[in-house]
Amino acid sequence: MKPMRPGPPVSRPNPLHITFKNPNWPANFITTENALEYFCNSDNAFYDKSSCNENVRMQNISRPLEECLLSMTGIQYVLWSAQPPLYVICKHRRNNMQNVTPLAYYYIINGTVYQAPDVYTFVQSRLLGAVEPLKNAFDHVIQYSRYNVAKGYYWQFDKKPSLKREDEKSEEEKPLQARSTHFQKTRTHMLMQNLFEMFPAGNVAISDPPGKSEAMDVDEKPEPNGDVAHSQATTEAVANLPGISTTKPK
């Protein structure tokens, strides 16, 4: 008969990632007197059913729980601190009436039970959280480091570090905008409005320009006196507008 191979080790969940909450017990009903009773629940993963607290409850002893635990040895749970809505439960091993060894601490807040982390886990978590900011700080500072044969290594902070490619790309993708002041916009609008009032669209006749191969026929005919006066008045009105000159180029 072949010996059986041991199976893979069973991985236990991290107790720091486990919580317990009794849905049948409202959180505002938890007080200093019943906080330990709330913790000592058979469904609570943190509660050891072989503890002295469970033995006292199964035997239904009428004496107070504190007196019973003092005369017993083994794993026990006691209320360590109470600052509602925060309650701290201590799990310890009682060796005798005067000597106990703490094993773990749990806290209840708003009806949810958590295990308090130990010092090693707490320091490790803080160190891991500080590694990434330190790496970013070193990457930023290394951009100011310079080396010269005569001086050796030195720092140069007068020049800003090069921008990232993503920032440069975003600047290039911005569309160009026409630059104009508020005065230029309002002044142009006013001039165009005056020109449209002086030269209505109904009095202007627009004809298609002649082709390249066609010659332009110009008929020189004397204008009537009324048309000459109208043309002179129009020229004088345009000349009076600021920024417009009717002088013909030489």
C-alpha positions as CSV (number, residue, x, y, z in Angstrom):
1,M,0.0,0.0,0.0
2,K,1.4,3.3,-1.1
3,P,1.7,6.0,1.6
4,M,-0.7,8.9,1.1
5,R,0.8,12.1,0.1
6,P,0.0,15.1,2.4
7,G,-2.3,17.5,0.7
8,P,-1.5,21.2,0.2
9,P,-1.5,23.3,3.3
10,V,-4.8,25.0,4.0
11,S,-4.3,28.8,3.9
12,R,-6.2,30.5,6.7
13,P,-7.7,33.9,6.1
14,N,-6.0,36.9,7.6
15,P,-7.8,37.7,10.8
16,L,-7.2,41.4,10.2
17,H,-9.4,41.1,7.1
18,I,-12.3,39.5,9.0
19,T,-15.2,41.3,10.7
20,F,-18.2,40.1,12.6
21,K,-21.6,41.8,13.1
22,N,-24.7,40.4,14.6
23,P,-27.7,41.7,12.6
24,N,-30.2,40.7,15.3
25,W,-28.5,43.1,17.8
26,P,-28.8,46.8,17.0
27,A,-25.6,48.8,17.4
28,N,-27.2,51.4,19.7
29,F,-28.2,48.7,22.2
30,I,-24.6,47.7,23.0
31,T,-23.5,49.1,26.4
32,T,-20.7,48.5,28.8
33,E,-22.7,45.8,30.6
34,N,-23.5,43.7,27.5
35,A,-20.5,44.4,25.2
36,L,-18.7,41.2,26.3
37,E,-21.9,39.2,25.8
38,Y,-22.2,40.6,22.3
39,F,-18.6,39.5,21.5
40,C,-19.1,36.0,23.0
41,N,-21.3,34.8,20.1
42,S,-20.9,31.3,18.7
43,D,-21.0,32.8,15.1
44,N,-18.1,35.1,15.9
45,A,-15.0,33.9,14.1
46,F,-12.8,35.5,16.8
47,Y,-14.5,33.7,19.7
48,D,-13.0,30.5,20.9
49,K,-15.7,28.1,22.0
50,S,-13.2,26.2,24.3
51,S,-12.6,29.3,26.4
52,C,-13.5,29.7,30.0
53,N,-16.3,32.2,29.1
54,E,-18.1,29.4,27.2
55,N,-17.7,27.0,30.0
56,V,-19.2,29.5,32.5
57,R,-22.1,30.1,30.1
58,M,-22.8,26.4,29.5
59,Q,-22.8,25.7,33.3
60,N,-25.1,28.6,33.9
61,I,-23.3,29.7,37.0
62,S,-25.1,32.3,39.0
63,R,-21.9,34.0,40.3
64,P,-20.6,37.1,38.5
65,L,-18.4,36.3,35.4
66,E,-15.4,38.1,36.8
67,E,-15.3,36.0,39.9
68,C,-15.6,32.8,37.9
69,L,-12.8,33.7,35.6
70,L,-10.4,34.5,38.4
71,S,-10.7,31.0,39.8
72,M,-10.2,29.3,36.3
73,T,-7.1,28.9,34.1
74,G,-7.1,29.0,30.3
75,I,-8.2,31.3,27.5
76,Q,-10.5,34.0,28.7
77,Y,-12.1,37.2,27.2
78,V,-12.5,40.3,29.3
79,L,-13.7,43.8,28.7
80,W,-10.5,45.8,28.6
81,S,-11.7,49.4,27.9
82,A,-15.1,51.0,27.2
83,Q,-15.6,54.4,25.5
84,P,-19.0,54.1,23.8
85,P,-19.4,53.4,20.9
86,L,-15.8,51.9,21.2
87,Y,-15.3,48.8,23.3
88,V,-12.0,46.9,23.6
89,I,-12.0,43.1,24.3
90,C,-8.8,41.4,25.5
91,K,-8.1,37.7,24.9
92,H,-5.6,36.4,27.4
93,R,-4.4,33.1,28.9
94,R,-4.7,33.0,32.7
95,N,-1.9,31.1,34.3
96,N,-3.0,31.7,37.9
97,M,-5.0,34.3,39.8
98,Q,-2.3,36.9,39.6
99,N,-0.7,36.1,36.2
100,V,-2.2,36.5,32.7
101,T,-0.6,36.5,29.2
102,P,-2.3,38.7,26.6
103,L,-2.9,37.0,23.2
104,A,-4.9,39.4,21.1
105,Y,-7.1,42.5,21.3
106,Y,-10.4,43.1,19.6
107,Y,-12.5,46.2,19.4
108,I,-16.2,46.8,18.8
109,I,-17.3,50.0,17.0
110,N,-20.8,50.6,15.8
111,G,-21.7,47.0,16.3
112,T,-18.8,45.6,14.1
113,V,-16.0,43.5,15.7
114,Y,-12.4,43.9,14.4
115,Q,-9.1,42.5,15.4
116,A,-6.6,45.1,16.5
117,P,-3.3,44.8,14.5
118,D,-0.1,43.9,16.3
119,V,2.9,46.2,16.3
120,Y,4.7,44.3,13.6
121,T,1.8,44.5,11.2
122,F,1.2,48.1,12.0
123,V,4.9,49.1,11.4
124,Q,5.0,47.0,8.2
125,S,1.9,48.7,6.8
126,R,3.2,52.2,7.5
127,L,6.6,51.3,5.9
128,L,4.9,49.9,2.8
129,G,2.8,53.0,2.5
130,A,5.9,55.2,2.7
131,V,7.9,53.4,0.0
132,E,6.0,54.8,-3.0
133,P,6.2,58.5,-1.9
134,L,9.9,58.0,-1.2
135,K,10.4,56.5,-4.7
136,N,8.6,59.5,-6.3
137,A,10.7,61.9,-4.3
138,F,13.9,60.3,-5.3
139,D,12.8,60.3,-9.0
140,H,12.1,64.0,-8.8
141,V,15.3,65.0,-7.0
142,I,17.5,63.0,-9.3
143,Q,16.6,65.4,-12.1
144,Y,18.6,68.1,-10.4
145,S,21.7,66.1,-9.9
146,R,24.7,67.1,-12.1
147,Y,28.3,65.8,-12.4
148,N,31.4,67.7,-13.4
149,V,35.0,66.5,-13.6
150,A,36.2,69.5,-11.7
151,K,33.4,69.9,-9.2
152,G,32.2,66.3,-8.9
153,Y,28.5,65.8,-8.1
154,Y,26.4,68.9,-7.3
155,W,22.8,70.1,-7.4
156,Q,21.5,72.6,-9.9
157,F,18.1,73.9,-9.0
158,D,18.0,77.0,-11.2
159,K,16.5,75.1,-14.2
160,K,13.2,73.4,-14.0
161,P,13.1,69.7,-14.8
162,S,11.8,68.7,-18.2
163,L,8.1,68.3,-18.5
164,K,6.6,65.0,-19.1
165,R,5.6,63.9,-22.6
166,E,2.0,63.8,-21.7
167,D,2.0,67.5,-20.6
168,E,3.8,68.5,-23.8
169,K,1.4,66.6,-26.0
170,S,-1.6,68.2,-24.3
171,E,-0.1,71.7,-24.9
172,E,0.4,70.9,-28.6
173,E,-3.2,69.7,-29.0
174,K,-4.7,72.9,-27.8
175,P,-6.3,74.8,-30.8
176,L,-5.0,78.3,-31.7
177,Q,-7.3,81.1,-30.7
178,A,-7.5,84.5,-32.4
179,R,-6.3,87.2,-30.1
180,S,-8.4,90.4,-29.9
181,T,-9.4,92.9,-27.3
182,H,-13.0,93.7,-26.2
183,F,-12.6,97.2,-27.7
184,Q,-11.6,95.8,-31.1
185,K,-14.6,93.5,-31.2
186,T,-17.1,96.2,-30.3
187,R,-15.5,98.8,-32.6
188,T,-15.5,96.4,-35.5
189,H,-19.2,95.6,-34.9
190,M,-20.1,99.3,-34.8
191,L,-18.2,100.1,-38.0
192,M,-19.8,97.3,-39.9
193,Q,-23.3,98.3,-38.7
194,N,-22.7,101.9,-39.9
195,L,-21.6,100.7,-43.3
196,F,-24.7,98.5,-43.7
197,E,-26.9,101.5,-42.8
198,M,-25.2,103.7,-45.4
199,F,-25.1,101.1,-48.1
200,P,-28.2,99.0,-47.9
201,A,-28.0,95.6,-49.7
202,G,-30.9,96.6,-52.0
203,N,-29.0,99.4,-53.7
204,V,-25.9,97.2,-54.5
205,A,-25.9,95.2,-57.7
206,I,-23.4,92.4,-57.8
207,S,-22.6,90.8,-61.1
208,D,-20.4,87.8,-61.9
209,P,-16.9,88.6,-62.9
210,P,-16.0,88.0,-66.5
211,G,-13.9,85.0,-67.5
212,K,-10.2,85.1,-68.2
213,S,-10.7,84.8,-72.0
214,E,-13.5,87.4,-72.1
215,A,-12.7,91.0,-72.3
216,M,-14.4,93.6,-70.1
217,D,-16.5,96.1,-71.9
218,V,-16.5,99.5,-70.2
219,D,-19.0,102.0,-71.4
220,E,-18.1,105.4,-70.4
221,K,-21.3,107.4,-70.1
222,P,-21.8,110.7,-68.4
223,E,-23.8,110.3,-65.2
224,P,-26.8,112.4,-64.5
225,N,-26.5,115.3,-62.1
226,G,-28.5,113.4,-59.4
227,D,-26.3,110.4,-59.6
228,V,-23.1,112.5,-59.3
229,A,-24.5,114.2,-56.2
230,H,-25.4,110.9,-54.6
231,S,-21.9,109.5,-55.3
232,Q,-20.2,112.6,-53.8
233,A,-22.3,112.4,-50.6
234,T,-21.5,108.7,-50.2
235,T,-17.8,109.3,-50.6
236,E,-17.9,112.1,-48.0
237,A,-19.8,109.9,-45.5
238,V,-17.3,107.1,-45.8
239,A,-14.4,109.5,-45.4
240,N,-15.8,110.8,-42.1
241,L,-15.7,107.2,-40.6
242,P,-12.6,106.8,-38.4
243,G,-10.0,104.5,-39.8
244,I,-11.3,104.7,-43.4
245,S,-9.6,106.7,-46.1
246,T,-10.9,107.3,-49.6
247,T,-7.6,108.7,-51.0
248,K,-6.6,106.8,-54.1
249,P,-3.1,105.3,-54.1
250,K,-0.6,107.0,-56.4
